[in-house]
Amino acid sequence: MAMKIVFLLLLFIFQFRFSLSGHSMESVPDLQKSMYMVVDGYPCVRLVSLSGEVGCSNPGRDKVIAPIIKYKNTKELAHPSAILLSMDDVQGFFSRISNDSSFARNVCGVLVETGVEIQHKLQGFSPAQKFPQAEFAPYHNTTYEWNPIGSGIMWKSYNFPVFLLSESSTSTLQEIAIKNEKTEKAYTANVAEFDVVMQTTKVGTHDSESCLKEKTCLPLGGYSVWSALPPINSSSSNQSKPIILTVASMDAASFFRDKSLGADSPVSGMISLLAAVDALSHVDGLDDLNRQLVFLVFTGEAWGYLGSRRFLLELDQQSDAVHGLNSTLIHLVMEIGSTGRGLSQGNKTFYAHTEVSSAAIEALDALKLAQESLKSEGVTISTANSSNPGIPPSSLMAFLRKNSSTPGIVLEDFDTIFANKFYHSHLDDSANINSSAIVAAASLVARTLYILASDNKDLSSSALSAINVNASLVEELISCMLDCNPGLSCELVKSYISSTNTCPSHYVGVLGEPSLTPYPNQVDDISRFVWNFLADRTATPKGNTSVCSQDCGKNGGVCIRAEIDGKGVCVVSTTRYVPAYSTRLKFDSGTWQVLPPNSSDPMGMLDPVWTESNWNTIGLRVYIVQDAAYDRLVFLGGITVTVLAYLAIVLTRAYITKALKQD
């Protein structure tokens, strides 16, 4: 009640002042807005595995409040502070945190600045490991540095909150830090209030098994998508065509959860795949191909190859999610990795990483033929350096760990080390890639797949020369998948789904109850778009569509664009979702359970089983507070004034009484 009275008094005072200046406040929320500034930013959150924690969280159950200061390399922290940090200092700062406990003790929170064209000012920034997910490599040399610039800071645990600021918030916080520096000995200070309280921290569940049991976290996961071109007739008993499986990934990772764009790694590969499918969908006579083309876009690959490992398990179990596929029929796995930086001095250069096998050699020959057919466009394909320990970090690793004789090839824009200097960083955005390189990669893949599937090696073939990638589609996919403007509100995405967000993020997210036929609200925007796009492009025959009905699922039909008008369009297409989550997890009776390790699943025994902590709210705001000593001084001053006023009243009353008696 007392607080309400104080608020009303303050509201009256502010209203009076603002009415004089032409402004007005009409409610307590208006007053709060004038006192507190909400800061836009992207948080680092707490992730939990079977062996411990990574990421960031408030250290306890309460909000963290600390004065904002600008980080200076040589300055010691005399008191608890919220550190404003430039991108140039991030790596050095977090290294210092690990090595200087007295310094780390006074770090209450970190605010990372964002700048325009920061990529050009930095030589690189990658918070990932030097060999990402080395434990899953199908070879022994796991000390090799595919990502030499990697610092590994995103794989450590920090008991303080960290936010990446927006551009507008960066300039505001810089001004506030300067103001605090100038008024260091004043009685007021601008403070940051961090609300990044994680449920796993509150309850004390610091590993995946305990937090899943206490329901303070959810497993990382989502939905991968696969599609066949042409559609597979699942009712036919003759499904003996060898399969060429073309794969890419849709999920990225970053130190900051909702700023995981992964433009070069891996989204450029996904865009190349989608553009290649579009180009091949216009080819006549697909039913006459000698081999079946299957396209597969994984999610969860950045977190223990969740998508590919779950797909292989579903394939072993012959579940409905992979109905129509057979692992014994897979002739070749062709993976499209990073392709966005394949442009060098006007030439589009790509590298084929492979394990030696007859099918892989055949694929290399087909790539060379496709290169010859694209000679006028300056596309070059080279075999990766033989000194490499093996294939680079990729989904193909999961296939090879499952079956070392799996024929496979990985197409990348690098040879011995990553060309992407911002791997698994929020800086791997659309400015880090080149659309013409993605078009070239898509053209190379589309023509290679046609050569492999048709066994037509005639470069003068009209069918081969007719396979051309739509460069405008690639440009549109880049702006839809990687930018906020237009982002997921672009016309292409809007023609298929009703997105929940405008700004795209390729973080895998968390999975509730897995389903083979999930509802739209159970699947993230990117997976739903990919499903609808592939179902549309691989549908046959073209133009033979109808409004969706209960009979759509019969005879291989699927319902696309259903989110747009509630009706949708029924097309004949073999396109399905595959749940992507750890093979060590089982969902039973509304609860996730960790399964015991199985010696027959060597990758499962290495599986970290990544989960994400639950939270109520995440927020960051800035406001002014008075120094406690000043508050005490004011309090003592108030008591003194009260006592003096009381004495004055008593003395005055006594004097007046005496004077009246004398009269």
C-alpha positions in Angstrom: 0.0 0.0 0.0 2.8 2.4 0.9 4.5 1.7 -2.4 1.4 2.5 -4.3 1.1 5.9 -2.4 4.8 6.7 -3.2 4.2 5.8 -6.9 1.1 8.0 -7.0 3.0 10.9 -5.4 5.8 10.5 -7.9 3.3 10.3 -10.8 1.7 13.5 -9.6 5.0 15.3 -9.5 6.1 14.0 -12.9 2.7 14.8 -14.4 3.0 18.4 -13.2 6.5 18.8 -14.6 5.6 17.1 -17.9 2.4 19.2 -18.3 4.5 22.3 -18.1 6.8 21.0 -20.9 3.9 19.9 -23.1 4.2 16.2 -22.2 1.8 14.1 -20.0 1.9 10.9 -18.0 -1.4 9.1 -17.4 -0.4 5.9 -15.6 2.2 4.1 -13.5 3.5 2.3 -16.6 4.2 5.7 -18.2 6.2 6.6 -15.1 8.1 3.3 -15.2 9.0 3.9 -18.9 10.4 7.3 -18.0 12.5 5.7 -15.2 13.6 2.5 -16.9 15.1 2.0 -20.4 14.5 -1.4 -21.8 17.6 -2.4 -23.9 17.4 -4.5 -27.1 19.8 -7.4 -27.2 20.4 -11.1 -27.8 21.2 -13.2 -24.7 23.7 -16.0 -24.2 21.7 -18.7 -22.4 22.5 -21.8 -20.3 22.9 -25.1 -22.1 23.3 -28.4 -20.2 24.8 -31.7 -21.2 25.3 -35.0 -19.5 28.7 -33.8 -18.2 27.9 -30.2 -17.2 27.0 -26.7 -18.4 28.0 -24.2 -21.0 26.7 -20.7 -21.8 25.6 -18.0 -19.5 23.2 -17.4 -16.6 22.6 -15.1 -13.6 24.6 -16.7 -10.7 21.5 -17.2 -8.5 17.7 -16.7 -8.2 17.7 -12.9 -8.4 18.3 -10.2 -11.0 21.8 -8.8 -11.3 22.3 -5.0 -10.9 25.6 -3.3 -11.5 27.0 0.1 -12.8 28.1 0.1 -16.4 31.7 0.7 -17.2 33.7 0.5 -20.5 36.3 -2.3 -20.5 39.9 -1.3 -20.5 42.5 -4.0 -20.8 44.8 -2.8 -18.1 42.2 -1.6 -15.6 41.5 -3.7 -12.5 37.9 -4.0 -11.4 37.7 -2.3 -8.0 34.0 -3.1 -7.6 31.3 -5.3 -9.1 30.5 -3.9 -12.6 28.6 -4.5 -15.9 31.2 -4.5 -18.6 30.6 -2.8 -21.9 32.8 -4.7 -24.4 33.8 -4.0 -28.0 34.0 -6.9 -30.4 37.8 -6.4 -30.7 38.2 -7.2 -27.0 35.8 -10.2 -26.7 38.3 -13.0 -27.1 40.9 -11.4 -24.8 38.3 -10.5 -22.2 37.0 -14.1 -21.9 40.5 -15.5 -21.8 41.2 -13.1 -18.9 38.0 -14.3 -17.2 39.4 -17.9 -17.3 42.8 -17.0 -16.0 42.2 -14.1 -13.6 39.9 -15.1 -10.8 40.2 -11.7 -8.9 39.1 -9.9 -12.1 36.3 -12.4 -12.9 34.9 -12.0 -9.3 33.8 -8.5 -10.0 32.3 -9.1 -13.4 28.5 -9.0 -12.9 27.5 -9.0 -16.5 28.8 -8.3 -20.0 27.3 -6.1 -22.8 28.9 -6.7 -26.2 28.8 -3.9 -28.7 27.6 -4.2 -32.3 28.9 -2.1 -35.1 28.3 -1.4 -38.8 30.5 -3.6 -41.1 32.4 -5.0 -38.0 33.5 -7.9 -40.2 35.9 -5.6 -42.1 37.5 -4.4 -38.9 38.1 -7.9 -37.5 40.5 -10.5 -38.8 38.0 -13.1 -37.6 35.9 -14.2 -34.7 34.8 -17.8 -34.0 33.7 -18.9 -30.5 33.7 -22.5 -31.7 36.4 -25.1 -31.3 39.4 -25.5 -33.6 38.1 -28.9 -34.6 34.3 -28.6 -34.1 32.8 -31.8 -32.7 36.0 -33.7 -33.1 34.7 -36.6 -31.0 32.5 -37.7 -33.9 35.3 -37.7 -36.5 35.7 -41.1 -38.3 39.5 -40.8 -38.0 42.1 -40.6 -35.2 43.7 -37.2 -35.9 41.3 -35.0 -33.8 43.9 -32.4 -33.0 43.8 -31.1 -36.6 42.7 -27.4 -36.8 40.0 -27.0 -39.4 39.0 -23.8 -37.6 42.4 -22.3 -36.5 40.8 -19.0 -35.4 38.4 -20.8 -33.0 38.6 -19.7 -29.4 36.1 -22.2 -27.9 34.6 -19.6 -25.6 31.0 -20.7 -26.4 31.8 -24.1 -24.9 32.6 -22.8 -21.5 30.3 -21.9 -18.5 29.9 -18.4 -17.3 28.1 -17.5 -14.0 27.2 -14.0 -15.2 24.8 -12.8 -18.0 26.1 -11.8 -21.4 24.1 -9.8 -24.0 24.9 -8.8 -27.6 23.5 -5.3 -28.0 21.6 -4.0 -31.1 23.2 -1.2 -33.0 20.9 1.4 -31.5 21.4 0.1 -28.0 25.2 0.1 -28.5 25.4 3.9 -29.1 23.1 4.5 -26.1 25.1 2.3 -23.7 28.4 3.9 -25.0 27.1 7.3 -24.0 25.9 6.0 -20.6 29.4 4.4 -19.9 31.1 7.7 -20.7 28.7 9.5 -18.4 29.4 7.1 -15.6 33.2 7.5 -16.2 32.9 11.3 -16.0 30.8 11.2 -12.8 32.7 8.4 -11.1 32.6 10.2 -7.7 29.1 11.5 -8.0 26.2 10.2 -5.9 24.3 8.7 -8.8 25.2 6.0 -11.4 23.6 4.4 -14.4 23.2 0.6 -13.8 22.3 -2.4 -15.9 19.7 -4.8 -14.6 20.1 -8.3 -16.0 17.2 -10.8 -15.8 18.7 -14.0 -17.1 17.6 -16.3 -14.3 17.8 -19.9 -15.5 15.6 -22.7 -14.0 18.5 -25.1 -13.9 20.5 -22.6 -11.8 17.5 -22.0 -9.5 16.8 -25.7 -8.9 20.4 -26.8 -9.0 20.0 -29.3 -11.9 23.4 -29.0 -13.6 23.3 -31.9 -16.0 20.9 -33.1 -18.7 19.7 -36.2 -16.8 18.7 -34.3 -13.6 17.2 -31.3 -15.4 15.0 -33.5 -17.7 13.9 -35.4 -14.6 13.0 -32.2 -12.8 11.6 -30.6 -16.0 13.8 -27.5 -15.7 15.1 -28.0 -19.3 14.1 -29.3 -22.7 16.3 -31.2 -25.2 17.7 -29.4 -28.3 16.0 -30.6 -31.4 13.6 -29.9 -34.2 12.5 -31.4 -37.6 14.7 -32.4 -40.5 13.1 -32.6 -44.0 13.6 -35.1 -46.8 12.0 -35.2 -50.3 12.3 -37.4 -53.3 12.6 -36.3 -57.0 10.6 -37.7 -58.6 8.2 -38.9 -55.8 8.6 -42.5 -54.7 5.6 -44.7 -55.3 5.5 -46.3 -51.9 2.7 -48.7 -52.9 4.9 -50.2 -55.6 6.9 -53.3 -54.7 9.6 -52.4 -57.2 11.7 -49.8 -55.2 15.1 -51.1 -56.2 16.6 -47.9 -57.8 19.9 -47.0 -56.2 19.6 -43.7 -54.2 21.7 -40.6 -54.5 21.2 -38.8 -51.2 22.0 -35.1 -51.3 22.2 -33.5 -47.9 22.7 -30.1 -46.3 22.1 -28.5 -42.9 19.7 -25.7 -41.8 20.8 -25.1 -38.3 23.7 -22.9 -37.0 25.2 -22.1 -33.6 26.4 -18.9 -32.0 27.4 -17.6 -28.6 24.1 -15.6 -28.7 21.1 -17.9 -28.9 18.8 -15.8 -31.2 21.6 -14.4 -33.4 22.5 -17.7 -35.1 22.5 -16.9 -38.8 25.2 -19.2 -40.1 25.2 -17.6 -43.6 28.2 -19.4 -44.9 28.2 -22.3 -42.5 25.8 -24.0 -43.2 22.9 -21.9 -44.8 24.7 -21.2 -48.1 24.8 -25.0 -48.6 21.1 -25.3 -47.8 20.3 -22.5 -50.3 22.5 -24.2 -52.9 20.5 -27.4 -52.4 17.1 -25.7 -52.7 18.2 -23.9 -55.8 19.5 -27.2 -57.3 16.2 -28.9 -56.6 14.4 -26.0 -58.3 16.6 -26.4 -61.4 16.2 -30.1 -61.6 12.4 -29.9 -61.1 12.2 -28.4 -64.6 13.9 -31.4 -66.3 11.7 -33.7 -68.4 11.9 -37.5 -68.0 12.8 -37.6 -64.3 10.9 -40.9 -64.0 13.3 -42.5 -66.5 16.4 -41.8 -64.4 18.5 -44.8 -63.5 18.8 -43.6 -59.9 16.5 -42.1 -57.4 17.3 -38.5 -56.2 16.6 -37.8 -52.6 17.2 -34.5 -50.9 17.6 -34.2 -47.1 18.0 -31.0 -45.0 19.1 -31.7 -41.4 18.6 -29.7 -38.3 20.5 -30.1 -35.0 23.8 -30.9 -36.7 25.7 -28.2 -34.7 24.8 -30.0 -31.5 26.2 -33.6 -31.9 24.8 -34.3 -35.4 21.3 -34.8 -33.9 19.5 -34.7 -37.3 21.8 -37.1 -39.2 22.1 -39.6 -36.3 18.4 -39.7 -35.7 17.7 -40.1 -39.4 20.1 -43.1 -39.5 18.3 -44.6 -36.5 14.9 -44.1 -38.1 16.3 -45.7 -41.2 17.5 -48.7 -39.2 14.1 -49.0 -37.6 12.3 -48.5 -40.9 9.9 -46.0 -39.2 7.1 -44.2 -41.1 9.3 -41.1 -41.1 11.5 -42.7 -43.7 9.0 -44.9 -45.5 10.1 -45.5 -49.0 13.9 -45.3 -48.2 16.2 -48.2 -47.6 19.8 -47.8 -46.3 21.0 -50.7 -48.5 20.0 -48.8 -51.6 22.1 -45.7 -50.8 24.6 -45.5 -53.6 26.2 -42.2 -52.7 25.9 -39.4 -50.0 26.7 -36.0 -51.5 26.8 -33.2 -48.9 26.7 -29.6 -49.8 28.6 -27.7 -47.1 29.7 -24.1 -47.0 29.5 -22.6 -50.5 29.1 -18.8 -49.9 32.8 -17.9 -50.0 33.7 -19.9 -53.1 34.5 -16.8 -55.1 38.2 -15.9 -55.6 39.4 -13.3 -58.1 36.3 -13.8 -60.2 36.5 -17.6 -60.2 34.1 -19.8 -58.3 36.3 -22.5 -56.7 35.0 -25.4 -54.7 36.7 -28.5 -53.1 35.6 -32.1 -53.0 36.4 -33.8 -49.8 35.9 -37.6 -50.0 36.8 -41.0 -48.7 38.1 -43.2 -51.5 35.5 -45.6 -53.0 34.3 -46.4 -56.5 31.1 -44.4 -56.0 33.0 -41.4 -54.7 35.4 -41.6 -57.7 32.4 -41.7 -60.0 31.0 -38.6 -58.3 34.3 -36.8 -58.7 34.3 -37.6 -62.4 30.7 -36.3 -62.6 31.7 -33.1 -60.9 34.5 -32.7 -63.4 32.1 -33.2 -66.3 29.7 -30.7 -64.7 32.6 -28.2 -64.4 33.3 -28.7 -68.1 29.7 -27.9 -69.0 30.0 -24.7 -66.9 33.4 -23.6 -68.2 32.0 -20.3 -69.5 30.8 -19.4 -66.0 34.3 -19.8 -64.4 33.4 -22.7 -62.1 36.3 -24.8 -60.8 36.2 -28.0 -58.8 39.3 -29.4 -57.1 40.0 -32.5 -55.0 40.8 -31.6 -51.4 44.4 -31.8 -50.3 45.5 -35.4 -49.6 47.3 -34.2 -46.4 44.0 -33.5 -44.8 43.2 -36.0 -42.0 39.9 -36.9 -43.7 36.6 -35.1 -44.4 35.9 -31.8 -42.6 33.2 -31.5 -39.9 30.0 -32.5 -41.7 27.0 -34.7 -41.5 28.8 -37.3 -43.6 30.8 -38.1 -40.4 27.7 -39.5 -38.9 27.2 -41.8 -41.9 30.8 -42.9 -41.8 30.8 -43.6 -38.1 27.7 -45.7 -38.7 29.1 -47.5 -41.7 32.7 -46.8 -42.7 32.1 -48.1 -46.2 29.4 -45.5 -47.0 30.4 -43.8 -50.3 30.3 -40.0 -49.7 31.6 -36.7 -50.9 31.5 -33.2 -49.2 31.5 -30.1 -51.4 33.0 -27.1 -49.6 34.4 -23.6 -50.3 37.7 -24.4 -48.5 40.5 -26.9 -48.9 42.6 -27.4 -45.7 41.1 -24.8 -43.3 37.7 -23.0 -43.1 37.4 -20.1 -45.4 34.7 -18.7 -43.1 36.5 -16.5 -40.5 33.2 -16.2 -38.5 32.3 -19.8 -38.1 29.5 -20.3 -35.5 29.5 -16.6 -34.9 26.7 -13.9 -35.0 29.0 -12.2 -37.6 28.4 -15.0 -40.1 25.6 -13.0 -41.8 24.7 -12.2 -45.4 27.6 -9.8 -45.7 29.9 -12.8 -45.3 28.8 -14.6 -48.5 28.6 -14.1 -52.2 25.4 -15.0 -54.1 27.2 -15.8 -57.3 29.3 -18.4 -55.5 26.1 -20.1 -54.2 24.6 -20.0 -57.7 27.7 -21.6 -59.1 27.7 -24.4 -56.4 24.0 -25.0 -57.1 24.6 -25.3 -60.8 27.5 -27.7 -60.2 25.5 -29.9 -57.9 22.4 -29.9 -60.1 24.3 -31.0 -63.2 26.4 -33.5 -61.3 23.3 -35.1 -59.9 21.7 -35.3 -63.4 24.9 -36.9 -64.8 25.0 -39.5 -61.9 21.3 -40.3 -62.0 20.9 -40.5 -65.8 24.4 -41.9 -66.5 24.4 -39.5 -69.4 28.0 -38.2 -69.8 27.4 -36.3 -73.1 28.3 -32.7 -72.4 26.4 -31.6 -75.6 23.2 -33.1 -74.2 20.3 -30.6 -74.5 18.9 -31.9 -71.2 22.2 -31.1 -69.4 22.6 -27.6 -70.8 18.9 -26.9 -69.9 19.7 -27.3 -66.2 20.2 -23.7 -65.1 19.9 -22.3 -61.6 17.6 -19.3 -61.1 20.0 -16.6 -59.8 17.0 -14.5 -58.7 15.7 -17.3 -56.6 19.1 -17.5 -54.8 19.1 -13.8 -54.1 15.6 -14.1 -52.8 16.4 -17.0 -50.5 19.4 -15.1 -49.1 17.3 -12.1 -48.2 14.5 -14.3 -46.8 16.8 -16.7 -44.8 19.5 -14.2 -43.6 18.2 -10.7 -43.4 15.5 -9.0 -41.2 14.3 -6.9 -44.1 12.3 -8.5 -45.6 13.3 -11.7 -43.7 10.6 -14.3 -43.2 8.0 -11.8 -44.3 9.3 -12.0 -47.9 6.9 -13.0 -50.7 8.5 -16.4 -51.2 8.1 -17.5 -47.6 4.7 -15.8 -47.3 3.5 -17.9 -50.3 4.1 -21.1 -48.3 3.8 -20.4 -44.6 2.6 -17.8 -42.0 5.9 -17.2 -40.1 5.9 -16.5 -36.4 9.0 -14.2 -36.7 10.3 -11.7 -39.2 14.0 -12.0 -38.4 15.3 -15.4 -39.2 17.4 -17.4 -36.7 18.9 -20.8 -37.5 19.3 -22.0 -33.9 17.9 -25.5 -33.6 15.6 -24.7 -30.7 14.1 -27.2 -28.3 11.7 -30.1 -28.9 8.5 -30.9 -27.0 6.8 -34.1 -27.9 8.2 -35.5 -31.1 5.8 -36.5 -33.9 6.0 -37.9 -37.4 3.2 -35.7 -38.5 3.6 -32.5 -36.4 1.2 -29.6 -36.3 2.6 -26.3 -37.7 3.0 -24.8 -34.3 5.3 -27.6 -33.3 7.8 -26.9 -36.1 10.0 -23.8 -36.5 9.6 -21.4 -39.4 12.7 -22.6 -41.3 11.8 -26.3 -41.3 8.2 -25.5 -42.3 9.3 -23.4 -45.2 11.8 -26.0 -46.4 9.1 -28.7 -46.2 6.6 -26.7 -48.2 9.3 -25.6 -50.8 10.6 -29.1 -51.4 7.1 -30.6 -51.5 6.1 -28.0 -54.1 9.3 -28.3 -56.3 9.4 -32.1 -56.3 5.6 -32.6 -56.9 4.5 -34.3 -60.1 2.9 -33.9 -62.4 3.2 -30.1 -62.5 0.0 -28.2 -62.4 -2.1 -31.2 -61.3 -3.3 -29.8 -58.0 -6.5 -29.5 -56.0 -7.7 -28.1 -52.7 -6.7 -30.2 -49.8 -9.2 -32.7 -48.4 -9.2 -35.7 -46.1 -8.3 -37.8 -49.1 -5.1 -35.8 -49.9 -2.9 -38.3 -48.1 -4.0 -41.1 -50.4 -1.8 -42.0 -53.4 1.2 -40.0 -52.1 -0.5 -36.6 -51.7 0.6 -33.9 -49.3 -1.0 -30.6 -48.4 1.1 -27.5 -49.0 0.4 -23.8 -48.3 -2.2 -24.8 -45.8 -1.2 -22.1 -43.4 -1.9 -19.3 -45.9 -5.7 -19.7 -46.4 -6.6 -22.6 -44.2 -7.3 -24.8 -47.3 -4.0 -25.5 -48.9 -3.1 -27.3 -52.1 -2.9 -31.0 -52.5 0.1 -32.2 -54.6 1.7 -35.6 -55.2 5.1 -35.5 -53.5 7.2 -37.7 -51.2 8.2 -35.1 -48.6 8.4 -35.8 -44.9 9.5 -34.5 -41.6 12.0 -36.5 -39.5 12.2 -35.6 -35.8 15.8 -34.6 -34.9 16.9 -35.2 -31.3 19.4 -37.2 -29.4 19.4 -41.0 -29.9 20.0 -41.3 -26.2 16.6 -39.8 -25.4 13.1 -41.3 -25.3 9.8 -39.5 -24.8 7.4 -41.5 -22.7 4.3 -40.5 -20.9 5.0 -36.8 -21.3 8.5 -37.0 -20.0 12.0 -37.1 -21.6 14.2 -39.9 -20.3 17.9 -40.5 -20.9 18.6 -44.0 -22.1 21.6 -45.9 -20.9 24.6 -46.0 -23.3 24.5 -48.8 -25.9 27.8 -50.3 -27.1 26.2 -51.0 -30.5 25.8 -47.2 -31.0 29.3 -45.8 -30.6 28.1 -42.3 -31.5 25.4 -42.5 -28.9 28.0 -43.3 -26.2 29.8 -40.0 -27.2 26.5 -38.1 -27.3 26.5 -35.1 -24.9 22.7 -35.0 -24.9 22.4 -31.2 -25.1 19.4 -29.5 -23.4 18.5 -25.9 -22.9 17.5 -24.5 -19.5 13.9 -23.2 -19.1 13.4 -19.6 -17.9 10.5 -17.3 -17.1 11.6 -14.1 -18.7 14.8 -12.7 -20.1 15.4 -9.0 -20.0 17.9 -6.2 -19.8 17.2 -2.6 -18.7 19.1 0.5 -17.6 18.3 3.1 -15.0 19.8 5.5 -12.5 20.4 4.7 -8.9 21.8 6.8 -6.0 24.9 5.8 -4.1 24.0 4.0 -0.8 26.2 6.3 1.2 24.3 9.3 -0.2 21.0 7.5 0.7 22.3 7.1 4.2 23.3 10.8 4.4 19.9 11.8 3.1 18.3 9.5 5.7 20.4 11.0 8.5 19.7 14.5 7.2 16.0 13.7 7.2 16.1 12.5 10.8 18.1 15.6 11.8 15.6 17.9 10.1 12.7 16.0 11.7 14.2 16.3 15.2 15.0 20.0 14.8 11.5 20.6 13.4 10.1 18.8 16.4 12.2 20.8 18.9 11.3 24.0 17.1 7.6 23.2 17.3 7.9 22.3 21.0 9.9 25.5 21.8 7.5 27.6 19.7 4.5 26.1 21.4 6.0 26.7 24.9 6.9 30.3 24.0 3.4 31.0 22.6 1.7 29.4 25.7 3.9 31.5 28.0 3.1 34.6 26.1 -0.6 34.0 26.2 -0.5 33.4 30.0 1.3 36.7 30.5 -1.4 38.5 28.6 
